[in-house]
Amino acid sequence: MGIYGKYLLPKIIDFGCSQNPAMKQREKVVPLAKGKVLEIGIGSGLNLPFYNQNQVDRVTGIDPSREMWNRSQQQAGQFTLPVEFIQSGAESMPVESQVYDSVVVTYTLCTIAELEPAFDEIRRVLKPSGKLIFCEHGKAPDKSVEKWQNRLNPIWKKLGGGCNLNRDIPNLIETYGFKIECLDTMYIPGWKPASFNFWGTASVRF
């Protein structure tokens, strides 16, 4: 992984993801979670303050980075909500099937290398009545911005720990077995190639 990937990159990602515009986006979606929650890519626990403790029983956080995972443990100690952390990637999660009422994923689908098995896993762990709650950045609707996203993506991906600027998030969600029930989009303040956001909810398509 190297010094950059192990020590510097987690701090850079945490700093970028904790900026005010992104935090306001988290505040829009995280309170929608109910019951037993699985959060994919929990990172340093930036979503934890936004869970409604009156409607969430427990949060299980998945993240492949031990460095980010350790920061999550420090953050979790500030809240009374029961939080469990599992070091794992989304493509193969060591959790039981059909046990979660909500799966929360924020600013994570841009980095998952193997999306098909990851979505297979999300469908597996959700209860039939469960919801996927998401907030992501991705492909911009403006051709001029999209053009720059495509140009910059190879470099950005290397520097950003696998983050892709140009993923078509709604299309990916529906391609891999979900039906979007609610979807909002907008540019949030920031660098335009990385600031077009999609957020909403989806259910498993049977």
Contacts in CASP RR format, 6 or more apart in sequence:
PFRMAT RR
TARGET T0000
AUTHOR 0000-0000-0000
METHOD contacts of the structure
MODEL  1
MGIYGKYLLPKIIDFGCSQNPAMKQREKVVPLAKGKVLEIGIGSGLNLPF
YNQNQVDRVTGIDPSREMWNRSQQQAGQFTLPVEFIQSGAESMPVESQVY
DSVVVTYTLCTIAELEPAFDEIRRVLKPSGKLIFCEHGKAPDKSVEKWQN
RLNPIWKKLGGGCNLNRDIPNLIETYGFKIECLDTMYIPGWKPASFNFWG
TASVRF
5 161 0 8 1.000
6 67 0 8 1.000
7 67 0 8 1.000
9 160 0 8 1.000
9 161 0 8 1.000
10 44 0 8 1.000
10 65 0 8 1.000
10 67 0 8 1.000
10 68 0 8 1.000
10 71 0 8 1.000
12 160 0 8 1.000
13 43 0 8 1.000
13 68 0 8 1.000
13 160 0 8 1.000
13 161 0 8 1.000
14 43 0 8 1.000
14 44 0 8 1.000
14 46 0 8 1.000
14 68 0 8 1.000
14 71 0 8 1.000
16 22 0 8 1.000
17 46 0 8 1.000
17 107 0 8 1.000
18 44 0 8 1.000
18 46 0 8 1.000
21 188 0 8 1.000
21 189 0 8 1.000
21 190 0 8 1.000
21 195 0 8 1.000
22 107 0 8 1.000
22 188 0 8 1.000
23 46 0 8 1.000
24 188 0 8 1.000
25 106 0 8 1.000
25 135 0 8 1.000
25 188 0 8 1.000
25 197 0 8 1.000
25 199 0 8 1.000
26 46 0 8 1.000
26 47 0 8 1.000
26 50 0 8 1.000
26 106 0 8 1.000
26 135 0 8 1.000
27 50 0 8 1.000
28 135 0 8 1.000
28 199 0 8 1.000
29 104 0 8 1.000
29 106 0 8 1.000
29 133 0 8 1.000
29 134 0 8 1.000
29 135 0 8 1.000
29 199 0 8 1.000
29 200 0 8 1.000
30 47 0 8 1.000
30 50 0 8 1.000
30 51 0 8 1.000
30 104 0 8 1.000
30 106 0 8 1.000
30 133 0 8 1.000
31 50 0 8 1.000
31 51 0 8 1.000
31 52 0 8 1.000
32 102 0 8 1.000
32 131 0 8 1.000
32 133 0 8 1.000
32 201 0 8 1.000
33 51 0 8 1.000
33 52 0 8 1.000
33 55 0 8 1.000
33 56 0 8 1.000
33 59 0 8 1.000
33 101 0 8 1.000
33 102 0 8 1.000
33 104 0 8 1.000
33 133 0 8 1.000
34 55 0 8 1.000
34 56 0 8 1.000
34 101 0 8 1.000
34 102 0 8 1.000
34 131 0 8 1.000
35 55 0 8 1.000
35 56 0 8 1.000
35 57 0 8 1.000
35 58 0 8 1.000
35 101 0 8 1.000
35 102 0 8 1.000
36 57 0 8 1.000
36 58 0 8 1.000
36 60 0 8 1.000
36 99 0 8 1.000
36 100 0 8 1.000
36 101 0 8 1.000
36 102 0 8 1.000
37 51 0 8 1.000
37 56 0 8 1.000
37 57 0 8 1.000
37 58 0 8 1.000
37 59 0 8 1.000
37 60 0 8 1.000
37 100 0 8 1.000
37 101 0 8 1.000
37 102 0 8 1.000
37 103 0 8 1.000
37 104 0 8 1.000
38 59 0 8 1.000
38 60 0 8 1.000
38 61 0 8 1.000
38 62 0 8 1.000
38 93 0 8 1.000
38 95 0 8 1.000
38 100 0 8 1.000
38 102 0 8 1.000
38 103 0 8 1.000
38 104 0 8 1.000
38 125 0 8 1.000
39 47 0 8 1.000
39 59 0 8 1.000
39 60 0 8 1.000
39 61 0 8 1.000
39 62 0 8 1.000
39 103 0 8 1.000
39 104 0 8 1.000
39 105 0 8 1.000
40 61 0 8 1.000
40 62 0 8 1.000
40 90 0 8 1.000
40 103 0 8 1.000
40 104 0 8 1.000
40 105 0 8 1.000
40 108 0 8 1.000
40 118 0 8 1.000
40 122 0 8 1.000
41 61 0 8 1.000
41 62 0 8 1.000
41 63 0 8 1.000
41 64 0 8 1.000
41 90 0 8 1.000
41 105 0 8 1.000
41 108 0 8 1.000
42 61 0 8 1.000
42 62 0 8 1.000
42 63 0 8 1.000
42 68 0 8 1.000
42 69 0 8 1.000
42 72 0 8 1.000
42 85 0 8 1.000
43 63 0 8 1.000
43 65 0 8 1.000
43 68 0 8 1.000
43 69 0 8 1.000
43 71 0 8 1.000
43 72 0 8 1.000
44 68 0 8 1.000
44 71 0 8 1.000
44 72 0 8 1.000
44 75 0 8 1.000
45 71 0 8 1.000
45 72 0 8 1.000
45 75 0 8 1.000
45 76 0 8 1.000
46 75 0 8 1.000
46 106 0 8 1.000
47 104 0 8 1.000
47 106 0 8 1.000
48 59 0 8 1.000
48 75 0 8 1.000
48 76 0 8 1.000
48 78 0 8 1.000
48 79 0 8 1.000
48 81 0 8 1.000
48 83 0 8 1.000
49 79 0 8 1.000
51 59 0 8 1.000
51 79 0 8 1.000
51 81 0 8 1.000
53 79 0 8 1.000
53 80 0 8 1.000
53 81 0 8 1.000
56 81 0 8 1.000
56 102 0 8 1.000
57 82 0 8 1.000
58 81 0 8 1.000
58 82 0 8 1.000
58 83 0 8 1.000
58 84 0 8 1.000
59 81 0 8 1.000
59 82 0 8 1.000
59 83 0 8 1.000
59 84 0 8 1.000
60 83 0 8 1.000
60 84 0 8 1.000
60 85 0 8 1.000
60 86 0 8 1.000
60 95 0 8 1.000
60 100 0 8 1.000
61 72 0 8 1.000
61 83 0 8 1.000
61 84 0 8 1.000
61 85 0 8 1.000
61 86 0 8 1.000
62 86 0 8 1.000
62 88 0 8 1.000
62 89 0 8 1.000
62 90 0 8 1.000
62 93 0 8 1.000
62 95 0 8 1.000
63 69 0 8 1.000
63 72 0 8 1.000
63 85 0 8 1.000
63 87 0 8 1.000
63 88 0 8 1.000
63 89 0 8 1.000
64 87 0 8 1.000
64 88 0 8 1.000
64 89 0 8 1.000
65 87 0 8 1.000
66 87 0 8 1.000
69 85 0 8 1.000
69 87 0 8 1.000
72 85 0 8 1.000
73 85 0 8 1.000
76 83 0 8 1.000
76 85 0 8 1.000
77 83 0 8 1.000
86 93 0 8 1.000
86 94 0 8 1.000
86 95 0 8 1.000
88 94 0 8 1.000
89 118 0 8 1.000
90 108 0 8 1.000
90 112 0 8 1.000
90 118 0 8 1.000
90 121 0 8 1.000
90 122 0 8 1.000
91 112 0 8 1.000
91 113 0 8 1.000
91 114 0 8 1.000
91 117 0 8 1.000
91 118 0 8 1.000
91 121 0 8 1.000
92 117 0 8 1.000
92 121 0 8 1.000
93 121 0 8 1.000
93 125 0 8 1.000
95 125 0 8 1.000
96 125 0 8 1.000
97 124 0 8 1.000
97 125 0 8 1.000
98 124 0 8 1.000
98 125 0 8 1.000
98 126 0 8 1.000
98 127 0 8 1.000
98 128 0 8 1.000
99 125 0 8 1.000
99 127 0 8 1.000
100 125 0 8 1.000
100 126 0 8 1.000
100 127 0 8 1.000
100 130 0 8 1.000
101 126 0 8 1.000
101 127 0 8 1.000
101 129 0 8 1.000
101 130 0 8 1.000
101 131 0 8 1.000
102 130 0 8 1.000
102 131 0 8 1.000
102 132 0 8 1.000
102 133 0 8 1.000
103 122 0 8 1.000
103 125 0 8 1.000
103 126 0 8 1.000
103 130 0 8 1.000
103 131 0 8 1.000
103 132 0 8 1.000
103 133 0 8 1.000
104 133 0 8 1.000
104 134 0 8 1.000
105 122 0 8 1.000
105 132 0 8 1.000
105 133 0 8 1.000
105 134 0 8 1.000
105 135 0 8 1.000
105 136 0 8 1.000
106 134 0 8 1.000
106 135 0 8 1.000
106 136 0 8 1.000
107 135 0 8 1.000
107 136 0 8 1.000
107 137 0 8 1.000
108 136 0 8 1.000
109 115 0 8 1.000
109 134 0 8 1.000
109 136 0 8 1.000
109 167 0 8 1.000
109 169 0 8 1.000
109 172 0 8 1.000
110 136 0 8 1.000
110 137 0 8 1.000
110 138 0 8 1.000
110 162 0 8 1.000
110 163 0 8 1.000
110 164 0 8 1.000
110 165 0 8 1.000
110 167 0 8 1.000
111 161 0 8 1.000
111 162 0 8 1.000
111 163 0 8 1.000
111 164 0 8 1.000
112 118 0 8 1.000
113 162 0 8 1.000
115 172 0 8 1.000
115 176 0 8 1.000
116 176 0 8 1.000
119 172 0 8 1.000
119 173 0 8 1.000
119 176 0 8 1.000
119 177 0 8 1.000
119 178 0 8 1.000
120 176 0 8 1.000
122 132 0 8 1.000
123 177 0 8 1.000
123 178 0 8 1.000
123 204 0 8 1.000
126 132 0 8 1.000
126 204 0 8 1.000
128 204 0 8 1.000
128 206 0 8 1.000
130 203 0 8 1.000
130 204 0 8 1.000
131 181 0 8 1.000
131 201 0 8 1.000
131 202 0 8 1.000
131 203 0 8 1.000
132 173 0 8 1.000
132 178 0 8 1.000
132 201 0 8 1.000
132 202 0 8 1.000
132 203 0 8 1.000
132 204 0 8 1.000
133 200 0 8 1.000
133 201 0 8 1.000
134 169 0 8 1.000
134 173 0 8 1.000
134 198 0 8 1.000
134 199 0 8 1.000
134 200 0 8 1.000
134 201 0 8 1.000
134 202 0 8 1.000
135 197 0 8 1.000
135 198 0 8 1.000
135 199 0 8 1.000
135 200 0 8 1.000
136 167 0 8 1.000
136 169 0 8 1.000
136 197 0 8 1.000
136 198 0 8 1.000
136 199 0 8 1.000
137 165 0 8 1.000
137 194 0 8 1.000
137 195 0 8 1.000
137 196 0 8 1.000
137 197 0 8 1.000
137 198 0 8 1.000
138 149 0 8 1.000
138 164 0 8 1.000
138 165 0 8 1.000
138 166 0 8 1.000
138 167 0 8 1.000
138 168 0 8 1.000
138 169 0 8 1.000
138 194 0 8 1.000
138 196 0 8 1.000
138 197 0 8 1.000
138 198 0 8 1.000
139 146 0 8 1.000
139 149 0 8 1.000
139 166 0 8 1.000
139 167 0 8 1.000
139 168 0 8 1.000
139 169 0 8 1.000
139 196 0 8 1.000
140 146 0 8 1.000
140 149 0 8 1.000
140 187 0 8 1.000
140 192 0 8 1.000
140 193 0 8 1.000
140 196 0 8 1.000
141 185 0 8 1.000
141 196 0 8 1.000
145 192 0 8 1.000
145 193 0 8 1.000
145 196 0 8 1.000
146 166 0 8 1.000
148 192 0 8 1.000
148 193 0 8 1.000
149 165 0 8 1.000
149 166 0 8 1.000
149 193 0 8 1.000
150 166 0 8 1.000
152 165 0 8 1.000
152 193 0 8 1.000
153 164 0 8 1.000
153 165 0 8 1.000
153 166 0 8 1.000
156 163 0 8 1.000
156 164 0 8 1.000
156 165 0 8 1.000
156 193 0 8 1.000
156 194 0 8 1.000
157 163 0 8 1.000
157 164 0 8 1.000
157 165 0 8 1.000
165 193 0 8 1.000
165 194 0 8 1.000
169 198 0 8 1.000
170 180 0 8 1.000
170 183 0 8 1.000
170 198 0 8 1.000
173 180 0 8 1.000
173 202 0 8 1.000
174 180 0 8 1.000
174 202 0 8 1.000
174 205 0 8 1.000
177 204 0 8 1.000
177 205 0 8 1.000
178 202 0 8 1.000
178 203 0 8 1.000
178 204 0 8 1.000
178 205 0 8 1.000
179 202 0 8 1.000
179 203 0 8 1.000
179 204 0 8 1.000
179 205 0 8 1.000
180 200 0 8 1.000
180 201 0 8 1.000
180 202 0 8 1.000
181 200 0 8 1.000
181 201 0 8 1.000
181 202 0 8 1.000
181 203 0 8 1.000
182 200 0 8 1.000
182 201 0 8 1.000
183 198 0 8 1.000
183 199 0 8 1.000
183 200 0 8 1.000
184 198 0 8 1.000
184 199 0 8 1.000
184 200 0 8 1.000
185 196 0 8 1.000
185 197 0 8 1.000
185 198 0 8 1.000
185 199 0 8 1.000
186 196 0 8 1.000
186 197 0 8 1.000
187 195 0 8 1.000
187 196 0 8 1.000
187 197 0 8 1.000
188 195 0 8 1.000
188 197 0 8 1.000
189 195 0 8 1.000
END
